[in-house]
C-alpha cells in the first residue's frame, strides 16, 4: 500500500509540474506578444526580431 501511495504522489507531482510549466509558457508567450506589439508600434526592429526569435524557439 505504501508503494502505491509513493507512486501516486510522484504522479501528482509530475502532473503539477506539467501544469505549472504550461502556465508559465502561456504567460511568457502573452508577454512576448505584448512586447512585440510595442516594438512594432515604436519601430524597434531589433527588439522585434529578438522577441520573434524567442517566440519561435519556445514553439519547438
Secondary structure, DSSP 8 states (H G I E B T S, - for coil): -HHHHHHHHHHHHHHHHHHHHHHHHHHHHHHHHHHHHHHHHHT-HHHHHHHHHHHHHHT-
